[in-house]
């Protein structure tokens, strides 16, 4: 039980403290009637990616060159952020991003799940949070920690994206809805380039 609760808290902390998560999901959540849906889809993908990463880590923690894995994970996450930012900026320029008076475009759920998966499978910060489970505890405790981590990150991101969407639906937020997607896309590009360069 303690392993599951520890995983739950670690997952929520990981989801809410990652600037990459925020810049990835802000454009997708703005103006949506159900913002939690974006976070839920992202969380499902992120959970699958985390389970893949965690499973590999648990199977070979002693044999993996963790420093090298973390470096390449950061580079892949940076590349994903760069691509996502360029796509979001292109959508904003073409007028596909939501504006104050327009409905949000239809959500491509596969794309959101894929974004979450990439973040979950490549995030070095998540790798560091998974290390305690990889080197201690029984296999059952390790599985409970991973399950808690997945549930915590999914619930936290669903709550955050619902809060963003709810705030963006207020009449006074029309400027925010109009400017947040391109700003978040530029931030995603800059963060991606920094992660690639500094990894």
C-alpha positions as CSV (number, residue, x, y, z in Angstrom):
1,X,0.0,0.0,0.0
2,X,2.8,2.4,0.9
3,X,4.5,1.6,-2.5
4,X,1.3,2.5,-4.4
5,X,0.8,5.8,-2.4
6,X,4.5,6.7,-2.9
7,X,4.1,6.1,-6.6
8,X,0.8,8.1,-6.7
9,X,2.5,11.1,-5.2
10,X,5.6,10.8,-7.3
11,X,3.5,10.5,-10.5
12,X,1.5,13.6,-9.6
13,X,4.7,15.6,-8.8
14,X,6.3,14.5,-12.0
15,X,3.3,15.5,-14.1
16,X,2.8,18.9,-12.6
17,X,6.5,19.9,-12.2
18,X,7.5,19.2,-15.8
19,X,7.6,22.3,-17.9
20,X,7.6,20.1,-21.0
21,X,4.2,18.7,-19.9
22,X,2.7,22.2,-19.5
23,X,3.9,23.6,-22.8
24,X,2.8,20.4,-24.6
25,X,-0.7,20.4,-23.3
26,X,-1.6,24.1,-22.9
27,X,-2.4,24.6,-26.6
28,X,-4.5,21.4,-26.6
29,X,-6.5,22.3,-23.5
30,X,-7.4,25.9,-24.4
31,X,-11.1,26.5,-25.2
32,X,-12.2,22.9,-24.8
33,X,-15.5,22.1,-23.0
34,X,-13.8,19.0,-21.5
35,X,-10.2,19.9,-20.7
36,X,-9.7,16.9,-18.5
37,X,-10.1,14.7,-21.6
38,X,-6.8,16.0,-22.9
39,X,-5.0,15.3,-19.6
40,X,-6.6,11.8,-19.4
41,X,-5.5,10.9,-23.0
42,X,-2.0,12.3,-22.3
43,X,-1.9,10.4,-19.0
44,X,-2.8,7.1,-20.7
45,X,0.0,7.5,-23.2
46,X,2.4,8.7,-20.5
47,X,1.5,5.8,-18.3
48,X,2.2,3.3,-21.1
49,X,5.6,5.0,-21.8
50,X,6.4,5.0,-18.1
51,X,5.5,1.3,-17.8
52,X,7.7,0.5,-20.7
53,X,10.6,2.6,-19.3
54,X,10.0,1.3,-15.8
55,X,9.7,-2.3,-16.9
56,X,13.0,-2.1,-18.8
57,X,14.6,-0.4,-15.8
58,X,13.3,-3.0,-13.3
59,X,14.5,-5.8,-15.6
60,X,18.0,-4.5,-16.1
61,X,18.8,-1.8,-13.5
62,X,22.2,-3.3,-12.7
63,X,23.2,-3.7,-16.4
64,X,21.9,-0.4,-17.8
65,X,24.3,2.5,-18.3
66,X,21.9,4.9,-16.6
67,X,23.8,8.1,-17.4
68,X,23.8,7.2,-21.1
69,X,20.1,6.2,-21.1
70,X,19.2,9.5,-19.4
71,X,21.2,11.6,-21.9
72,X,19.5,9.9,-24.9
73,X,16.1,10.1,-23.2
74,X,16.6,13.9,-22.8
75,X,17.5,14.2,-26.4
76,X,14.5,12.3,-27.6
77,X,12.2,14.3,-25.3
78,X,13.8,17.5,-26.7
79,X,13.2,16.3,-30.2
80,X,9.5,15.5,-29.4
81,X,9.1,19.0,-27.9
82,X,10.7,20.6,-30.9
83,X,8.4,18.8,-33.3
84,X,5.3,19.5,-31.2
85,X,6.2,23.2,-30.9
86,X,6.7,23.5,-34.7
87,X,3.4,21.7,-35.3
88,X,1.6,23.9,-32.8
89,X,3.1,27.1,-34.2
90,X,2.1,26.1,-37.7
91,X,-1.5,25.4,-36.6
92,X,-1.6,28.8,-34.8
93,X,-0.3,30.6,-37.9
94,X,-2.9,28.8,-40.1
95,X,-5.7,29.8,-37.7
96,X,-6.4,26.2,-36.5
97,X,-5.8,27.0,-32.9
98,X,-8.9,28.0,-30.9
99,X,-9.7,31.7,-30.5
100,X,-12.0,33.4,-28.1
101,X,-15.1,33.1,-30.3
102,X,-14.4,29.8,-32.0
103,X,-14.8,26.3,-30.8
104,X,-11.7,24.3,-30.2
105,X,-10.7,22.1,-33.1
106,X,-11.5,18.4,-32.9
107,X,-9.0,16.6,-30.6
108,X,-6.8,14.0,-32.4
109,X,-6.8,11.5,-29.5
110,X,-4.1,9.3,-31.0
111,X,-1.7,12.3,-31.3
112,X,-2.3,13.2,-27.6
113,X,-1.7,9.6,-26.5
114,X,1.4,9.5,-28.6
115,X,2.7,12.7,-27.1
116,X,2.1,11.3,-23.6
117,X,3.8,8.1,-24.6
118,X,6.9,9.9,-25.8
119,X,7.1,11.9,-22.6
120,X,6.6,8.8,-20.5
121,X,9.1,6.7,-22.3
122,X,11.9,9.3,-22.6
123,X,11.7,11.5,-19.6
124,X,14.9,11.4,-17.5
125,X,13.1,13.0,-14.6
126,X,10.6,10.1,-14.6
127,X,13.6,7.7,-14.8
128,X,15.1,9.3,-11.6
129,X,11.7,9.0,-9.8
130,X,11.5,5.3,-10.8
131,X,15.0,4.4,-9.6
132,X,14.0,3.8,-5.9
133,X,11.5,1.2,-7.1
134,X,14.1,-0.4,-9.3
135,X,16.6,-1.0,-6.6
136,X,14.4,-1.7,-3.6
137,X,11.3,-3.7,-2.7
138,X,9.7,-6.9,-3.9
139,X,8.4,-7.3,-7.4
140,X,4.9,-6.7,-6.1
141,X,6.0,-3.4,-4.5
142,X,7.7,-2.4,-7.7
143,X,4.5,-3.1,-9.6
144,X,2.4,-1.2,-7.1
145,X,4.8,1.8,-7.3
146,X,4.6,1.8,-11.2
147,X,0.8,1.6,-11.1
148,X,0.6,4.4,-8.6
149,X,3.0,6.5,-10.6
150,X,0.8,6.1,-13.7
151,X,-2.4,6.8,-11.9
152,X,-0.9,9.9,-10.1
153,X,0.5,11.4,-13.3
154,X,-2.7,10.8,-15.2
155,X,-5.0,12.3,-12.5
156,X,-2.8,15.3,-12.0
157,X,-2.6,16.1,-15.6
158,X,-6.3,15.7,-16.1
159,X,-6.9,18.1,-13.3
160,X,-4.4,20.6,-14.7
161,X,-5.8,20.5,-18.2
162,X,-9.4,20.9,-16.9
163,X,-8.3,24.0,-14.9
164,X,-6.6,25.5,-18.0
165,X,-9.7,24.7,-20.2
166,X,-12.1,26.1,-17.6
167,X,-10.1,29.3,-17.2
168,X,-9.9,29.7,-20.9
169,X,-13.7,29.5,-21.4
170,X,-14.4,32.6,-19.4
171,X,-15.3,35.6,-21.5
172,X,-12.5,37.7,-20.1
173,X,-9.9,35.1,-21.2
174,X,-10.4,35.5,-24.9
175,X,-6.9,37.1,-25.3
176,X,-5.4,34.3,-23.3
177,X,-7.0,31.7,-25.5
178,X,-5.8,33.5,-28.6
179,X,-2.2,34.0,-27.4
180,X,-1.5,30.9,-25.3
181,X,-1.1,28.3,-28.1
182,X,1.6,30.2,-30.1
183,X,3.4,31.2,-26.9
184,X,3.3,27.6,-25.6
185,X,4.5,26.4,-29.0
186,X,7.5,28.8,-29.0
187,X,8.3,27.8,-25.4
188,X,8.1,24.1,-26.5
189,X,10.5,24.8,-29.4
190,X,13.0,26.7,-27.1
191,X,12.8,24.0,-24.4
192,X,13.3,21.2,-27.0
193,X,16.3,22.9,-28.5
194,X,17.8,23.5,-25.0
195,X,17.2,19.9,-24.0
196,X,18.9,18.6,-27.2
197,X,21.8,21.0,-26.8
198,X,22.4,20.5,-23.1
199,X,21.8,16.7,-22.9
